[in-house]
Amino acid sequence: MKYKIRKLRSIKKRQNSKTKRSGSVVLIPMVCLILALAIVGDLLQQTSIELKQLKKGQHHLQANWLADAAAQRAAEKLSHQQNYTGETWKVHPAEIGGTFPGEVIIEIVRTNSNSKSLTIRTLASYPANVVERVRVIREWPFELQDSSSNN
């Protein structure tokens, strides 16, 4: 009888140790899976941030181009009409090959009414009317040509 009790105790000990081992065998892969998911989540978050920065850089470049084009537009208009004071130039996406519209406010700043020198100021926004837009402000000095020398 004592032998049977000892045998039963040893069987129970083996069963308990197997149960403890199987719990730890499941726990290790679970911890590894959680760590792997945390790393993948962090990588996805970093990728998302980098994509937003890239998009912002593209918008900034487009706003710079719009500001330069607006200055050329203003110079052209000033060469034909010296009383040009500026405008709000709305650019459609098809005109600039983009997916968003742009907008440029062109201002002509005159120091004196008699002076031939003035400043062309442009405020370019791309994309226009969007919260995440980029604004670029540029100023260029400009000299008006004498209209009498053209005749």
Secondary structure, DSSP 8 states (H G I E B T S, - for coil): -HHHHHHHHHHHHHHHHHHHHHHHHHHHHHHHHHHHHHHHHHHHHHHHHHHHHHHHHHHHHHHHHHHHHHHHHHHHHHHH-TT--EEEEEE-HHHHTSSS-EEEEEEEEES-SS-SEEEEEEEEEESTT-TT-EEEEEEEEEE---TTTT-
